[in-house]
Amino acid sequence: QVRLVESGGDLVQAGGSLRLSCAASGSISVVFGMGWYRQAPGKQRELVATITRGGRTNYADSVKGRFTISRDNAKNSVYLQMNSLKPEDTAVYYCNAEVPPSAYWGQGTQVTVSS
């Protein structure tokens, strides 16, 4: 059993910053890819950013230059530094982790950006 716990969501004004954290715990031998996804009301869940175990990153075009994903393999954790936040970034943000032989999701953390 693997559990992902996110934290860091909050209400922030446009132009502000937030840092999301996600820690994986449980029966873990190794964590491969980790990532952040988000789902706004009435929309499908979408990729925000991913990072491989070796540190290779990938970002959605909408967040490039504003968000930075990082991870700490020793802590089985992934982070998302979000700067220059916009109202359209408002969503529930979900952490995802590839722990063989499955992939797991966190419960989500709400990010609300006011204009």
C-alpha positions as CSV (number, residue, x, y, z in Angstrom):
1,Q,0.0,0.0,0.0
2,V,1.3,3.4,-1.0
3,R,0.0,6.7,0.2
4,L,0.6,10.2,-1.3
5,V,-0.1,13.2,0.9
6,E,-0.1,16.7,-0.7
7,S,0.1,20.0,1.2
8,G,0.6,23.7,0.5
9,G,-2.6,24.6,-1.3
10,D,-4.1,28.0,-0.3
11,L,-5.9,31.1,-1.4
12,V,-3.5,33.6,-3.0
13,Q,-3.7,36.8,-5.0
14,A,-2.8,37.0,-8.6
15,G,1.0,37.4,-9.0
16,G,1.7,35.6,-5.8
17,S,3.5,32.3,-5.1
18,L,2.8,29.0,-3.5
19,R,4.9,25.9,-2.9
20,L,3.2,22.5,-3.0
21,S,4.7,19.4,-1.4
22,C,3.8,15.7,-1.8
23,A,5.3,12.8,0.1
24,A,4.9,9.1,-0.7
25,S,4.9,6.6,2.1
26,G,4.2,2.9,2.6
27,S,5.5,-0.2,0.8
28,I,8.0,1.6,-1.5
29,S,11.1,0.1,-3.0
30,V,11.7,2.8,-5.5
31,V,9.7,5.8,-6.9
32,F,10.2,6.4,-10.6
33,G,8.4,9.3,-12.3
34,M,6.5,11.9,-10.2
35,G,4.3,14.7,-11.3
36,W,1.7,17.2,-10.6
37,Y,-1.7,17.4,-12.4
38,R,-4.6,19.8,-11.9
39,Q,-8.3,19.8,-12.4
40,A,-10.4,22.9,-12.6
41,P,-14.2,22.9,-12.1
42,G,-15.9,21.5,-15.2
43,K,-12.6,20.6,-16.8
44,Q,-10.6,17.4,-17.3
45,R,-7.5,16.7,-15.2
46,E,-4.4,18.0,-17.0
47,L,-0.7,17.6,-16.7
48,V,1.2,20.4,-15.0
49,A,4.7,19.1,-14.7
50,T,6.5,15.8,-14.4
51,I,10.0,14.8,-13.2
52,T,11.9,11.6,-13.7
53,R,14.0,10.0,-11.0
54,G,17.1,11.4,-12.7
55,G,15.7,14.9,-12.7
56,R,14.5,15.4,-16.2
57,T,11.5,17.7,-16.2
58,N,8.5,18.4,-18.5
59,Y,6.0,21.2,-18.2
60,A,2.7,22.2,-19.7
61,D,3.1,25.2,-21.9
62,S,0.8,27.2,-19.7
63,V,3.1,27.0,-16.7
64,K,6.6,27.1,-18.4
65,G,8.7,29.9,-16.9
66,R,6.4,30.2,-13.8
67,F,6.4,26.8,-12.2
68,T,9.3,24.7,-11.1
69,I,9.1,21.0,-10.2
70,S,11.7,19.3,-8.1
71,R,12.1,16.2,-6.0
72,D,14.0,14.6,-3.1
73,N,14.5,10.9,-3.8
74,A,15.7,10.2,-0.3
75,K,12.4,11.5,1.0
76,N,10.2,10.1,-1.8
77,S,8.9,13.6,-2.2
78,V,8.1,16.0,-5.0
79,Y,7.5,19.7,-4.9
80,L,6.0,22.4,-7.1
81,Q,7.1,26.0,-6.8
82,M,4.5,28.2,-8.4
83,N,5.3,31.8,-9.1
84,S,3.4,34.6,-10.9
85,L,0.1,32.8,-10.2
86,K,-2.9,33.6,-12.4
87,P,-6.6,33.2,-11.7
88,E,-6.6,30.5,-14.4
89,D,-4.3,28.4,-12.2
90,T,-7.1,27.9,-9.8
91,A,-7.7,24.1,-9.5
92,V,-7.3,21.1,-7.3
93,Y,-3.7,20.0,-7.7
94,Y,-2.9,16.3,-7.6
95,C,0.4,14.5,-7.0
96,N,1.2,11.3,-9.0
97,A,3.9,8.8,-8.4
98,E,5.0,5.7,-10.3
99,V,5.8,3.0,-7.7
100,P,6.2,-0.3,-9.5
101,P,4.0,-2.1,-10.5
102,S,1.4,0.7,-10.2
103,A,0.9,4.5,-10.2
104,Y,-0.7,6.3,-7.3
105,W,-2.6,9.6,-6.8
106,G,-2.9,11.9,-3.8
107,Q,-6.1,13.3,-2.5
108,G,-5.5,16.7,-4.0
109,T,-4.9,20.2,-2.6
110,Q,-6.9,23.3,-3.5
111,V,-5.2,26.2,-5.1
112,T,-7.3,29.3,-5.5
113,V,-5.9,32.5,-7.2
114,S,-8.0,35.6,-6.8
115,S,-7.8,38.4,-9.3
